[in-house]
Amino acid sequence: MAMLLFKKKFLSAIRSGEKTQTIRLWKYRRMRAGQRSYIPGIGYIRIEAVDEVQLDALTDEDARPDGFKTADLLREEIARLYPQQLADGHQAYRVVFRTMTNDE
């Protein structure tokens, strides 16, 4: 089972439901819709969608489910977290997820 790792600063936003997606830079798609995954410190999640995105085309509306007020702030965080992947030309993927209840 694939895990999604997050910086500690994002965990409370995931728990509260403010953050329901993440942008990841991968050579190839590593997850698919319907897949179950795990976030340490959160628990199990269900992947709702995985879509290729262009970082330059992200809007402020796209950034909000990721826990950012603006697309510029989201792009700045991506640049800070993924400098090597950006330099290597990896594809950006939007991973939409929801936390799972104990009975799922």
N, C-alpha and C positions, 0 to 999 in steps of 0.2 A: 504494500500500500504506500502510495506517495504521500509525503508530508509537505505541508506548506509552512515554511519558517518565516516568522515575522519578528521585527525588533520589538522589544518590550513596550515601547511607547505606543504601539498600535493595538495592544491586546485589549485595553479597556474599550476602545471604539468598536472592536469586533464583538466583544461581550454585549455591548449596549445596542448593537444592530446598526450603528452609524456607519461602520465600514463593512461593506458587503461585496467588495471586489478588490482585486489587486492587479497591478500591471507587472508582468514578468517578462524578462528578456531571455529568450531561449533560442538555441540553434534550430530546434524543431519543437512541435507541440508535445508537451509532456503530460498533459491531462486531457480528459474529455468530459463532456456533459454527462451527468448521471453517476459519475465516479464518486466513491466515498474517499475522503482523505482525512488527515489528522493535523491539527495545529497544537503543538505543545503549549500548555497553559490555557487552552480553550476547550479542546476535545475534538470530537468528530464533526466533520462538515460534509455537506453534499455539494458537489460541483454542479452548478446550474447551467453554465455556459463557458466556453473557451473560444474567444474570437481573436483573429489577428487585428491589430490596430496600428495606425500610423501615429507616432507620438506628436508630430506637428499638427495633426488634424484633431487632437483631443480638445474638447470644449470645457468650459467651466461646469456645465451640466454633467459631462463625463467624469469629472474629477470628484464631484460630491460623494458618490457611493464609495469612493476610495478614501474618504475622510479628509479631503482637501477642499478648500474654498474656491480655488482657481486652478485651471489647467497649468498655468505657469508654475505654481507651487508644486503641483504633482510632477511636472517635468524636472524641476530642480531636485526633488527628492530622488527621482529615478537616476538622474545624472550622478548624484552623490552615492547611491547604492550600487550602481551598475556601470562604473566607468569603463571597465575592461570589455564588458559585453557590448556597450555602445561603440567602442573603438573597433571591435571585431565584427560589427554589423549584424548582430543578432536581431531576430524578429521580436517585436513587442506583441504580447498576448494579454488580453483582458480576461481574467479569471473571475467569474461571478460565482459566489458561494453563499450558503446559508448554514448556520449552526444546526446541528441535529439534536433532537430531544432524546432522552434515554430510551424511549420505546420504539425508536426507528431502527 
